[in-house]
């Protein structure tokens, strides 16, 4: 029986792409689809996929090329199909896992994708069959990809396989017998926790720990430990498995960053902002502090993209972000909302006078143009402000009221600021 291919499609809504997805879902009902890069990354944090369909035609705050770098580094992903209605520029360098597919003809595009999926299924089957073969004459303990070991109750090594010595970068296998398993732990507190669990419960399952190898490098390892008991119910030995998961940890952290941050500016995204704002309001309900929400829009930014091109516009956004970071406190949370619009959360500001002083400082901070290479680009900011609890006591209504105030500024006095007139 063939293995299943777990497939995710991350494509924006379009007539041609929707036609292709309909055909793919009829052939592979396990296909998961989303029209947002952010939700796609979130799904990939929670589930394992073997094949990814991703649109090259996205025009949002995420950089598809940066997402592609992450996807191709995931070992479980066999192929990334880059769907596009307009083609991929010839100068674009793509990883060998990435296959661009021009879908001018949805029927032909779907047929091509289904053929690729079948080929990948065949490769997955062959790999699984090959992994089940064990070389004749190879001891079982040395044929598995995990480190296997046995220690005495104190953790001194009694027996290991070659892989264990290799994972710890031992200069030679027998040197490991002079050491104690728990001595490799990088965190003394974690060592105490593990030894306590073993003595009380007799086993540790799937624990991730930091290990310092013989060469001094610190890695992440997943360990399983099981105690063996004597007739008097005392521990006589501990058996364990050891797996280097450093690569997986790094990818997990990278996916976590991508799902909570805007790739272009490196700022938190609006989802992360909303979660943090909820926590801040929860605390303010007890402390009775003011909490301020700013919506900041770079005025007429679309004209910069139209005049100078998207690449220059992206550079201006990054430089504007760097300038805003300098104008706020470390305790303030600056996030990218969408396009050229930003959110700021200012906790513990004591008066409207202080709030307006921050807004004035921000407008003055953009009096000088953005200068880079041979460009000098003038920018001004439109600022809308909402205050907890005066303008509301929930995150989304407060953001909306700041947004409405910003739109009023944009219409009446571009380059200015305004506190929402709404009151609860």
N, C-alpha and C positions, 0 to 999 in steps of 0.2 A: 504493500500500500504506500502510495506516495505521501510525502510530508506535505503539510499545509504551508503556503506562502502567506505570511502576514504582511499586508500591504496598507500603506497610508497614502492618501492623496491630499496634498496641500495646494489648492488652486483657487484663484479668485473666480467669481461668477462670470461666465461668458457662455454664449450659445454653443460654441464649438466644444469647449471643455465639458460643459454639462452633458452634451450628447455622448461624448466619449465615456464619461463616468457612468452614465446609465447602462451602456453596453458592458463595461467592466464589472459593474455590480451584479449583472445578470449571470456572468460567468464565475465570479468570485464573491460570494456573499459575505466573506470575512473582510472585505475591503472597508476601511474606515476613511471617511472624508471630512475635510473642514475647509472653509474658505478664508482662514486667517492663519498667518505664520505664527502668531503668538499661541493660539490654541493648538496648532500642530506641534509646536515645541513642548507644550504642556503635556499633550498626549504621549509624546515620545519619552518623557520623563517617567511616565507611569506604566508604559507597555513596551514590549519589544517588537520591532518591525524588521522584516528582511528586505523589503523593497519600498522605495519612496518615489511617489510622483509629485513633483513640485513645479510650480509655475515660474517661468523666467520673467513673466510680464507683470508681476506685482509692482504697484507704485505706492507703497506705504513707507512707514518710518524704518523698516528693517532692510538691511542689505542682504539680498538673496545670496550673493557670493560668499558672505561671511557665514551664513547658515549652511551653505553647501560644504564649506571647509569642515564644519562640525559633523555634518551627516556622513561625509566620506571617511572620517576618522573612527566612526563607530564600527567595531568589528562584525557585529551581527548583520549590518546592512550590506547586501550583496550588490545592489545596483540602485542608482538614483537616476530616474528618468526626468529630464528637464523639458517640460512641455512649453511650447511657445507658438504663438500665431504670427510672430514677426521675425523669427530667426534669431540666432545667436551670432554676434559679431565675430568675424574670422580671427581677430586678434585675441579673443577671450581664451585663456588657458583653462582647461577642464581636467579634473582628476580622471584617472582611468575608469573609476567606478561610475562616472557621470556620462549619460548618453542623451544628447539633445534630440528632441523629436519635434519636427515642424508639423503642426496639425491643421494645415489648410484644408485637408480632406478628413473630417472626423471619422468616417467609416474606415478609411485606410489607416489612420492613426490608431484607432482602437484595435484593429487587426494586428498591427505591428506590436503594440503593447502586450496583447494577449500572447503573441508568439514569444516575446522576451520573457514573460512570466513563466511560460511552459519550459523554456530553456533553463531558467534559473531553478525551477523545481527539479529538473533532471540533475543539475549540478548539486543541489542540496541533497538529493537522494544518494548520489555517488559519494559525496563527502561523508554522509552518515554511515554508509556501508563500509567505507574505508576506515573510519574511526573505530569500528567494531573489531577490526583485525588486530591481533596481537602477534608480534614477531615470535616465531618458534624459538624456544631456548632462552627467551628473555624472562627473568624472574618477574612475577606479577607485581611485586612491590616497587620495581624500578620501571615498569611499563606504563604506570598511570601518570598523568600530568600534574598531580598534586604532590606536595611534600607530605610524607607519612612518617610518623615518629612514635616512639614510646619512651616515657621517662619514669623515674621513680617518683614517689609522692612529693618530693621536694622540687621536682622539675629537672633533675640531672638526666641527660640523655642516656638511654640504654640501647636504642636501635633507631636508625633512620634509613630512608632510601636515598638514592643519588640525587633525586630532584630536590629534596629538602636541603641538602648541602649546596646544591646549585642556586636555589632561591635565596639562601643566606649569603651567597658569594664566599663560601668557605674556601680557603686556599687549597685544602685537600679534605676528603670526606672525614677521615678519622679525627680531625681537630675538633669536630663538633662534639665528640664524646667527652671532651675536657670542659664543656660549657653547660650552662643551665638554660633551659628554654625561656624561663621568665626573665633572665638577664638581658634578653634582646628587646624587651619592652621599652619604648621610648618615654612612656608616661608612667611614673611610679604609682600614681593613684589608680590608673587602669590595671596595673599589675596586682595591686591589693584587691581590687574588685573581682578580678578573674580568679585569683587563688581562693578568695572567700566563697565565690559561687561553687567552685569545684568541691571545696571541703563540705559545703552545706547541701548542695543539690546533686553533686556527682557528675554534672555535665555542663558544657557550654556549647550552644548551637549558633553557628553563623555570626559570630562576633567579629566586628571590624576593629582592628587595633593597629597602632603605629609601631613598626618594628625597625630597629636600627641594625643593618647588616654588618658583616665583617669589614666591608669597605667604607663604613661610616655613613652610607646613604640611608636615609629614612624612607621606608615604603609603607604602604597600607596593605595589610594582610587580612584575609578572612580565615578564622580558625574555628575548628570544632574539637572539643575535648571531651573524653569520656573516662571516668574513673573505673578501675577494676578493684573489686573488694575481696579480701581474704575471709576465712571462716569466722574471724572475730569482727567482721564488718568494718575493718579498718582499710583504708586505701593502700593497695600494694603497688599499683602502677597507674599511669595515665597514658591513654592512647589518643593521638590527635592527627588532624589533617591541617594543611597549611597551603593557602593559595594567595599569590600576589595579585591584588586587585587595584594597584596604584593607577593603572591606565583607566579602569572603570570609574574610580573615584574622581579623577581629573575630568573625565567626560561628563560625569554627573554634575560636577561643579560648573562646568562650562554650559551645559544645558540649563541648569538652574539660573545662571547669570542671564542667558539669552531669554528665558521666559519671564524674567523680572526686570530686564533693562532694555533700553533702546540702544541698538547696536551702533548707530551713527554717532551719537553724542556720549554714550557710556552712562547716561543718566538713568535713574529708575524710570520705569514706565508707569502709565496711569493705574494699572492694576495694583502694582506694588504700592504706589502712592495712596490709593484708597484704603488698603489694608493698614498701612501705618497711620493714616489719618483717623481711622476707627479707633485704634489703640490710644492715640493722643486725646481724642474726645472723651473716651472712657475715663482717662485719668483726670481730665479737666472737669468732669462732672463732680469729682470729689474735691479737687483743689480749688475749684471756682475760678480758675485762670481763664483769661481770654485766649482764644486760638484764632489765628488769622489765615485766610485762604487768599492767595493771589492767583489770578489768571493773567499771564503776560503774553501778548502777541507781538511779534516783530512786524511792524506796520508795512503793508504793501510788499510783503516778501515775494509774492508771486511775480512781481515785476522784475525782481533780481534774477529769478530762475529763467524768465523769458528773455531777459537781456543778455545774461552772461552764460546761461546753460546750467543744467542740473548739477554738474560736478562742482562748479564754482559756488553754487547755492549751498551745497553740502558743506563746503569749507567755511562759508560764512556762518552757517548754523553752528558748527563746532567752535568757531572763534567767539561767537556771541554767547555760547554756553559757558566757555571759559571765563568770559567777562562777568557773566551773571554770578558764577560761583564765587568770584572775588568780592561781590557786593553783598553777599548774605553771610550770616553767622554759620558756624559749623553745626549748630543745633537745628538750623532750618533745613527742610527737605525740599530740594529742587528736583523736579521731574519733567520729562517731556510728555505733553498731553497728546498732541497730534500735530503733524506738519510743522508750522513755525510758532506753535502755541505751547506755553510751558505752565506748569503748576508749581506753586510754592506753598509750603506749610510752615507757618511761623508760630511756634508754641511760646507761651509765657511772655507775651507782650502786654504791658500793663495799661496802656491808654491809647485812645484814638490818635492823640498827638504823636506818639511814637510810631504808630502804624503809618501815618502820613509822612513822617520823616523818612521811613524806609522807602516808601514809594517815590519820594522826591530824590533820594539818593540814587535810586535805580534809573530814573529818567535822566538825571545828570550824568550817570555812568555811560550813557549812550550818546552824549553830545559829540564825542570824538568819533570819526569814522572807523570802520573796520579796515585795517591796512594789512595786506599780505601780497607777496610777489609784486606785481606792478599795478595791483588794484587798490583803490581807495573807495570804499562803499559806505554811504551814509545810511544809518539805521535809526529808527526811533521806536519806542515801545508804547503800546496801549495797555493800561493796567486796570483790571477790575478787582475789587476787594470785597470779601464777605467775612464777617466776624461772628464767631461763636461766643456767647449765645444770642447776640442781638439779632442776627439775620437768620438764625435757624440752629437746630441742634442735631442734624444728621449730615453725613458727609456729602452725599450726592446733591441734595438741595443747596447746600452751601456752595459747592462747585458751580452749580447752575446759576446761582445768584451772582457770584463773582463774574461768571461768563457774560451774563446779561449786562452787568455794569461795564465790563470791558467793551461790549458792542456799542453801548451808549457813548463811551469815550471815543471810539472809532468813528462814530457818525458826527459827533459834535465838536470834539477837540482832539484830533489825532496827536499822539505823543504825550497825552496826559494820563491822569488816574482818577478813580472815583470809587467811593465806598457804596455798596448797595444800599438803596433806600428802603428795601423791604424790611419789615420788622415782624417778629412773631408775637 
